[in-house]
């Protein structure tokens, strides 16, 4: 039969192939070529450059040996654990990391060929610069902040490490100890963002501890501080009411600046125009952080000019509120529309001001800004690459977009410590300046409540 003829042909061929494979070494079907048993020549070290927690070793391999596969550097860390780093034969340097302290460290350097033969050891003894975790601990500054503490450190080499926060835990009456709180962990990855706030804590003296660790398993000693956080409350949004003294309007589209933007009697800029009743400024104080709340249009000069080139967008958009309490703000948080198309782009707020005044100002509705106090002006962050946002950048923008009233202020004429009852938000710039409107989901405020009405 035809089938039998194929079997008779196939079996001898398969047996022949198996016999050939059996005559050579193989692993997972991949042939392992033997090159010999002679060890390659030693690695020649040309230069050693100390770095933060590391040594950069420049080397040369012996010429005329094309079978060298890799160079391996190793040392034993302070915990007695072996540390190993590898580069290919095409490299001319190797970075040995995870070092701590500034004493000399002995590094063993070898090369290995394709057969697994190892060269003799070349010993390198040199002292690294202070490691990133040690530098961070040595430069760490901890101070009281509203509702918690502020932690600052240095990370000049932009190395990733973790700051573990320890807080007091009462084991029994009169006995307390410091225990790590994983929810307060701080991650450092660059040389610029080297400060963080740790909240929320009562305004009583208490102990805090800080330990820094890195990916190599290094862990610093514990820095202990005893601090009293400043009193801070979340401002109750349910008490806040939008007011109409500056003539806000509702209309589903842009409006002409000359017709609607300025009060002809007082010369004061009116509040902005909302897209509809469901998108008025009151919506930023309703506790909803993930919806589609405030939607306010910018005014346009020469809106009715038939030539679009003559139309000029005025970016300032105002919204006015009665907080029904006297407050001294410590920080605010903006929750934008959470769709990715609004993240660091489109109509999301990039620059804004907070104006404040109180009941003692009898001209508050007839004179602005001269009778009001500029509390602060604030500018949002820019991502490193808008086309490739990191998960951390997205999380910050949507969940943690926070502005410290005093430290985040960019206007030298502002008075961030002033208290006020009435607030005017001045939205000044969208991330995309070509957008005709602003969007915000929620405007969360924190500070000290001095009086309630």
Buried (B, 14 or more C-beta within 10 A) or exposed (E): EEEEEEEEEEEEEEEEEEEEEEEEEEEEEEEEEEBEEEBBBBBEBEEBBBBBBBBBBBBEBEEEBEBBBBBBBBBEBEEEEEBEBEBEBEBEBBBBBBBBBBEEBEBBBBBBBBBEBEBEEBEBEBEBBBBBBBBBBEEBEBEBBBBBBBBEBBBEBEBEBBBBBBBBEEEEEEEBEBEBBEEBEBEBEEEEEBBBBBBEBEBEEBBBBBBBBBEBEBBBEEBEBEBEBBBBBEBBBEBBEBBEBBBBBEEEEBBBBBEBBBBEEBEBBBBBBBBEEEBBBBBBBBEEBEEBBBBBBBBBBBBEEEEEEEBEBEBBBBBBBBBBBBBBBBBBBBBBBBEEEBBBBBBBBBBBBBBBBBEEBEEBBEBBBEEBBBBBBBBBEEBEEEEEBEEEBBEBBBEEBBBBBBEBBEBEEBBBEBBBBBBBBBBBBBBEEEBEBBBBBBBBBBBBBEEEE
